[in-house]
């Protein structure tokens, strides 16, 4: 009995009001901490399990922007295609055809293969193609455009030729266009705002070879920076080289007025012959039961390069010397004819005078 009383006394003393309150408080904090840890793990697992950016039959050209330090893109080629350039080389394509490659400055941008850290069940639900993470470690001063492709492996050439014979759509590869924003923002005073109530019209020449414009909350068209629109209605898309502007470029960066993209079009050399006109459109789909597309137009006229000045007279060039010689010869011949005619005119009166003198002496 005495032992039982002590036991009850001990239990009662342990669970007295102050002790019970502290114990319950500690237990509650432990539960909350555990819930936070679990939710964090769930968030990490869910983020890792997200399907990366990839192409499909309806979309073979993708665009993505890296705007701030530390921002990254998870990208995965469709099944059976290989990421180009090789991740180990730390390179990007200079254009959408990848005819030229450009070495990445790893202090600014890096490529890393994504590690498979999820369970086998989650991996089985996703593609077996390797994933690549493109990270903007630290923005450069100037904005730039990077291209990455998905192509067939060299050992699959025979299969690729067989599929190519089935139709042109089988030859299309997956292309990712990445806009890496630089630290430099455009000056608000020089930035043209394109709105549904205000179009933009600009002329470029030897004195002004670039223009910056913003679409605000609208989307730029065409999405491929190597293309532009042409025609009176700006409804035909073509590449800049075919439009007579092989040295032109369009780059996306940070707007100087708000945290929106701004686009800078630049021509390093003017077209020869005739001036060229191109267009871009900013598009927005309206909300509501009757959705329609609103847009504004950016028209850019690029003047032609001025022809070189004509060579001055007396030039020592071969052609000039020949022309000068011919002209001199013609002038000399003409002078000779004139002299002979004058001589003939003078000789007639002389003969008349001589004849008259002879008659007087006879």
Secondary structure, 3 states (H helix, E strand, C coil): CHHHHHHHHHHHHHCCHHHHHHHHHHHHHHHHHHHHHHHHHHHHHHHHHCCCECCECCECEEEEEECCCCCEEEEECCCCCEEECCHHHCEEECCCCCCCEEECCCCCEEEEECCCCCCHHHHHHCCCCCEEEEEECCCCCCCEEEEEEEECCHHHHHHHHHHHCCCHHHHCCEEEEEEECCCCCCCHHHEEECECCECEEEEECCCCCEEEEECCCCEEECCCCCEEEECCCCCEEEECCCCCCCCEEEEEEECCCCCCEEEEEEECCCCCCCCEEEEEEEEEECCCCCCCEEEEEEEEEECCCCCCCCCCCCCCCHHHHHHHHHHHHHHHHHHHHHHHHHHHHHHHHHHHHHHHHHHHHC
